[in-house]
Amino acid sequence: MGQAERKHLMEWLLLIGSYGRDFLNRQTDEELERLYNLQIKGMNKE
């Protein structure tokens, strides 16, 4: 996962508050990449 993707995901999770930040801090890069890909797929469907 690149820095740009990670930064984007962090910003997205900040939108859902500190819970999102705590959640992000507990995830591995592999899990974060999967979540990021799911988010992008969801955005592309809209």
TIDRENKE-207292 format. One record per residue (C-alpha): residue number from 1; residue in three letters; x, y, z. Coordinates in Angstrom, 1 decimal, padded with zeros to 4 digits. Layout:
BEGIN
[rec NUM,'Ala',[X,Y,Z]]
...
# end
This chain:
BEGIN
[rec 1,'Met',[000.0,000.0,000.0]]
[rec 2,'Gly',[001.4,003.3,-001.0]]
[rec 3,'Gln',[001.7,006.4,001.1]]
[rec 4,'Ala',[-001.0,008.2,-000.9]]
[rec 5,'Glu',[-003.5,005.4,-000.5]]
[rec 6,'Arg',[-002.7,005.1,003.3]]
[rec 7,'Lys',[-003.1,008.9,003.7]]
[rec 8,'His',[-006.4,008.8,001.8]]
[rec 9,'Leu',[-007.7,006.0,003.9]]
[rec 10,'Met',[-006.7,007.8,007.1]]
[rec 11,'Glu',[-008.5,010.9,006.0]]
[rec 12,'Trp',[-011.6,008.8,005.1]]
[rec 13,'Leu',[-011.5,007.1,008.5]]
[rec 14,'Leu',[-011.1,010.5,010.3]]
[rec 15,'Leu',[-014.5,011.3,008.8]]
[rec 16,'Ile',[-016.0,008.7,011.1]]
[rec 17,'Gly',[-014.2,010.1,014.1]]
[rec 18,'Ser',[-011.6,008.9,016.6]]
[rec 19,'Tyr',[-013.1,005.4,016.5]]
[rec 20,'Gly',[-011.9,005.2,012.9]]
[rec 21,'Arg',[-008.4,006.3,013.9]]
[rec 22,'Asp',[-008.2,003.8,016.7]]
[rec 23,'Phe',[-009.4,001.1,014.3]]
[rec 24,'Leu',[-006.8,002.1,011.7]]
[rec 25,'Asn',[-004.0,001.9,014.3]]
[rec 26,'Arg',[-004.9,-001.7,015.1]]
[rec 27,'Gln',[-004.9,-002.9,011.5]]
[rec 28,'Thr',[-002.0,-004.4,009.5]]
[rec 29,'Asp',[-001.0,-003.0,006.1]]
[rec 30,'Glu',[-002.6,-006.1,004.5]]
[rec 31,'Glu',[-005.9,-005.5,006.2]]
[rec 32,'Leu',[-005.7,-001.8,005.4]]
[rec 33,'Glu',[-005.2,-002.5,001.8]]
[rec 34,'Arg',[-008.2,-004.8,001.7]]
[rec 35,'Leu',[-010.3,-002.2,003.4]]
[rec 36,'Tyr',[-009.1,000.5,001.0]]
[rec 37,'Asn',[-009.9,-001.6,-002.0]]
[rec 38,'Leu',[-013.4,-002.3,-000.7]]
[rec 39,'Gln',[-013.9,001.4,-000.2]]
[rec 40,'Ile',[-012.8,002.2,-003.7]]
[rec 41,'Lys',[-015.0,-000.5,-005.2]]
[rec 42,'Gly',[-017.9,001.0,-003.2]]
[rec 43,'Met',[-017.2,004.5,-004.5]]
[rec 44,'Asn',[-016.9,003.3,-008.1]]
[rec 45,'Lys',[-020.4,001.7,-007.9]]
[rec 46,'Glu',[-022.0,005.0,-006.9]]
# end
